[in-house]
Structure formats: C-alpha cells, structure tokens
Amino acid sequence: MPIRVVLAEDDVLLRKGLAQLIDAEPGLEVAGEAADLSTALEQIDTLRPDVVVTDIRMPPMKKDEGIRLAALLREQHPSIGVVVLSQHKEPAYAYALFEHGVAGRGYLIKERVAEVRDLTDAVRQVAAGLSVVDPAVVETMVRTRSSGKRSALDALTPRELEVLRHMAQGKSNAAIGKVLGLTEGAVQKNTNAIFAKLGIAEERDINKRVRAVLLFLDQDG
C-alpha cells in the first residue's frame, strides 16, 4: 500500500508542483489537496491519509494554521503524520510543532529542499512515526534560545554536553566524532548516556535525538 498524502498549501503553483513530484515517487500517492485550513481538515477527515504536508501560514488568517492543524491531528487523528514545509525559520513554530510530542512530525524549510528526495524521505520517516528537523531550524533555535533553567542538563558531564551541542547542530555521530577526536562508538556511548540521563532512553533513536536537542535548546543558557 502506498503512503497516502494530503497537501495543504495555498500557493497553487507550488501545491500542484509538489503533487506531481510526490505522485511520481514510488510508494507515495497524493490523496488530496487543500488551499486553506478548513478544506484541509475536511480532506483529512474524509480521506484519512498517512501524512499531511502543510505550509504554516494559510487562509483564513495566514498566521499559524499549519501548526494548529498539526495540534488538532495529534488530538483527533494521532496516527497521521505531519510534515511542515515552510519558509519560516522562527523557532517558536518548531517548538509549537513538537510541543506535544516529536513522533510523526517533521519541519523542513522550503528553500533548503534541494532535491525531491529531501521531502519524500521526510514523508516516509514521518509516516513511520519518526521525526525530521531541518538543520537550519536547529541553527536558528541555537542562536535565539533564551537563558534559563538547566535542571535537566545538570546531570550531564562536560563531554556529554559537548556532544549534545554538536547534536543540536544537526551533526551525525560520525561527524561529531571527527570534530571531537572520538570514535563513532565513543560518541554513541555518550549519546546513550545523554538519552538515559534525560529520561528518553526508551524512544526510537531519531525521536531521541530530536527530544534531546529540544531539551538542550529549551534549557541551556
């Protein structure tokens, strides 16, 4: 069975272009399209897709409809994944998207989706209950995060904090190891310790990385 997608995007040319690209990808199918929040909700209730790909700002108010849509789906249709595809890097949007859980949620920046595979891979990961965050969004969060409490991070060693800081920049274990002069196995050992100390050791690996980064961005001063 193909992964069924509903597209919610008010720019008709972009929406039609995305629909053609997704339909051309093996294993993916565009089940419906919407140009505003109310139509998107109707399409989702009727078609019950696996994933919704949505912009953030759509009619009627063109403010945060995509984020509100994701929140409604978390309550009403928790099995449906959401990929937010937007031009907005504001960290508040990403925090709001992941506020009620990271599973089955993705946040990508339109201008950084250089290849069709960037989007289709995100759709597949979100459909599987995993999470995707564009590194550009993480960078913005790092630059703009406010100082605050550090209680959840106090248990981490200096090395673990260093690993977590690089993780927040979207680096893989191999890339972190290269920067810090550690083997990939040593980095994995540190990440496992980070997950355990932050109380997220039981979640899927990609979700754990996203949760750890969000905790770091929220609490590191």
Sequence and secondary structure as in RCSB ss.txt:
>XXXX:A:sequence
MPIRVVLAEDDVLLRKGLAQLIDAEPGLEVAGEAADLSTALEQIDTLRPDVVVTDIRMPPMKKDEGIRLAALLRE
QHPSIGVVVLSQHKEPAYAYALFEHGVAGRGYLIKERVAEVRDLTDAVRQVAAGLSVVDPAVVETMVRTRSSGKR
SALDALTPRELEVLRHMAQGKSNAAIGKVLGLTEGAVQKNTNAIFAKLGIAEERDINKRVRAVLLFLDQDG
>XXXX:A:secstr
  EEEEEE S HHHHHHHHHHHHTSTTEEEEEEESSHHHHHHHHHHH  SEEEE SS TTTSSSHHHHHHHHHHH
H TTSEEEEEES   HHHHHHHHTT  TTEEEEEGGG  SHHHHHHHHHHHHTT EEE HHHHHHHHHH      
TTTTTS HHHHHHHHHHTTT  HHHHHHHHT  HHHHHHHHHHHHHHTT TTS HHHHHHHHHHHHHHH  
